[in-house]
């Protein structure tokens, strides 16, 4: 079995209380998407992960791109935001590559992915141009919901309603898991990733709102491989 010390513990009770119109818009948008996901996927958590991780990989890339352009225009430093957001996008993409091996998406689900990605990309790009603060708060709430979803997924695995299959090779490589790691170990690692993104984006939103975020608690990141490509 995987040593539990390798995967950081996750605080499941973290929730940013909506304060002001921007936060309430972000929370309402997130709850709407959660309702759509629950309606469409129910408890098919592997398939839900494939579609949602495709969408989840968009905000980091959008935020990094627009922050990069802003810094070029202003000839200013990014304070580490660009690298953080790019890493977030890459991390979410690796979640997708992992769950593709688990869920084996159908042609219909691939079409849903295509449509959802374009719609969400355009919507999030527009939101980030108008209000980066709201955009990061949306991502923070997204990640809160992701932590909840993966906690439910763990329960399904623990109670035998979903098969706890061996971890895909790409996941063992990326999270440096042992050869006998299982899907449960992967879900624990993914949930820890999402908790980290949750806290980072809520922190970014708070900073953009002018709040003092120094010393804010951030969930620790699991260890990742330096080289994310898995040799054939």
N, C-alpha and C positions, 0 to 999 in steps of 0.2 A: 504493500500500500504506500501511497504518497505520504511523505512526512508532512504533517500539517504546518510545521514551522516554515515551510517553503512558500506557503500562500498566506498573505496577511489576513488577519481577521477583519471583518467588515461590520461597521456600525449600521444596523438596519433601520435605526430610528431617525436618521438624519432627514430633516425636511425644512426647506427654507419657507418661512411664513411669508405669504405675499404681502408686500407693503407698497401701496401705490398702484396707479393704473397700469404701469409697465409690467409689474410683477403679476397682476391679475390677468392681464392679456396673455402673458406667457403661460401661466398655469392653466387658463381656460383652453388655450390651443393644445396644450399637452394632454389634458383630460379628453378632449375631442378625439385626438389621435389614438389614445389608449382605448377609448370606446370602439373605434373602428377596428383596431387590432384584436380586441377581445371578441368582437362580433364575427370577424372573418376567420380567425385562427382557433378560437376557443382554447383548448389545452394542447394544441399541436405545437409545443414549444420549439421543437427543432425547426419546423417550417417557419414559425413566427420569427425566429432568430435570423434566418436567411434573409427575409425581406427587410426586417427592421435594421439589421446591421448594414445593409446596403444604404439605407437612409442615414444611419448614424455616422457613416463615414463622410458625409457631405459637409456638416458644419465646420469641422476642423480645417478642411481645405479652403472653404469659402472665407472663413475668418483669417487664415494665414495669408491668402491672396490679397484681401482688401487691406489688411494691416500692413503688408509689405508695400503696397502702392501708396498708402497714406504716409508711411515713413519716408518713402522716396520723395513724395511731394513736399513734405515738411522738412526733409533732410534731418530726421531725428532718429533716435534709437528706439528699438521696439521693446526693450526691457525683457527680452526673452520670450515674448508672446509667440512670435512666428514659429520658432522651433518647437515650442510646446504644442501649438495647434497642429503643426504638420505631423508630429509624433502621434497625436490623438487620432488624426485621420488614418495614418498607417496602422495603428493598433486596431481600430474598428474594422479596417479592411481585412486584417488577419483573423478577426472574429468571423467575418463572412467566409473566408477561405476554409476555415475550420468547419463551420456548420454546413457548408456545402457537402463535405465528406460524410456528414452524419445524416442529413435530411434528404439528400438527393432531390433537389427541386424539380417539379414537373415543368413541362412547357408552359402551362398556364401560369404557374408561379413566376417563371422567368419573365413572362409578359407583364405581370403585375409589378415585378421589380423594375422593369424598364420604365413603365409609366410612373410609378411612385418616385423613382429617382429624379426624373425630369421635373415633375410637378414640385417636389420638395426643394430641389436645387434652385429653381427660379424663385419660389416663394421665400426661401431662406436668404438668398442673395439680396432680394429686394428689402427684406426685413433688416438685414445687416447694414445696408446702405442708409436706411431711415433711422435705425436705433440699435447700434451694437450692444448696448446694455440689455435691451429686451431679447436680442438674439442669444446672448450668452445665458440669460436666465432661462430661456426656452430649453437650451441644451442641459442646463443644470437640472431642470425638472424632468426632461427626457431620461436623464441618467438615474434620477431617483426611481422612475418607473422601471427602468432596466434592472436595477438592483432588486426590485420587488418581483419582476418577472422571472429572473434567474433563481430567486429564492423559491418560487413556486415550482420551477423546473427541478430544483434539487429535491423538493418534496415528492414530486412525481417519480424521480429516480429511486429515492429511498424507500418509497412504498410499493415499488415494483410495477407501477403503471406505465413506465417508460423503461426500455431496456438499457442497462448500464453497460454499453458496449465498450470495447477497448478504445482508448483515445487515438484519434487519427495521427499519423506520423508527423504531419505539419504542426499539430498542436504540441506534441511531445518535443519537437525541435524548438518551437518558438518560446514556449514557457519553460524549457529545460526540465521537462517531466521525465520520470523514470520509464523504462520500457514497459512496465506493467501498469502504467497509469490508465485510468478509465475515463469515460465521459463525465462522471461526477467530478473528477479532479479538474477537468477542463472547465466545467461550469463554475466551479469555485474560483478558478483563475480569472475567467471572464468577468464574473461578478465583482471581483476585486478591482479589475481594470475600470469597470463602470463606476464604482464608488470613487475612484481617484478622479475620473473625468467629471463626476458630479461636483466634487468639492472645488476643483480647479475652475470650472465654469461659473459656479456661484460666486467664487472669489473674483473672477474677472468682472462679472456683472456688478458686484459690490464696489469694486474699484472704479468702474465707469460711472457709478452713481455718486462717487465722492465719499464713500465710506472708508473707514480705517480697517483694512483687511490684514494688517500686519499681525503675525502670530496666529492667523486663522488655521484651524486644524484641517489637515488634508490627509485623506486616507492613503496609506502607503501603496506604492505600485508593486505588483509582483515582478520577479526577475524575468527579463526577456532576453532572448538571444541577440547578440550584436549583429549577426548576419541572419536576416529573416528568411533568406532563400534556402530552401532545402535541396541539397544536391540529389540528383537522380541516382 
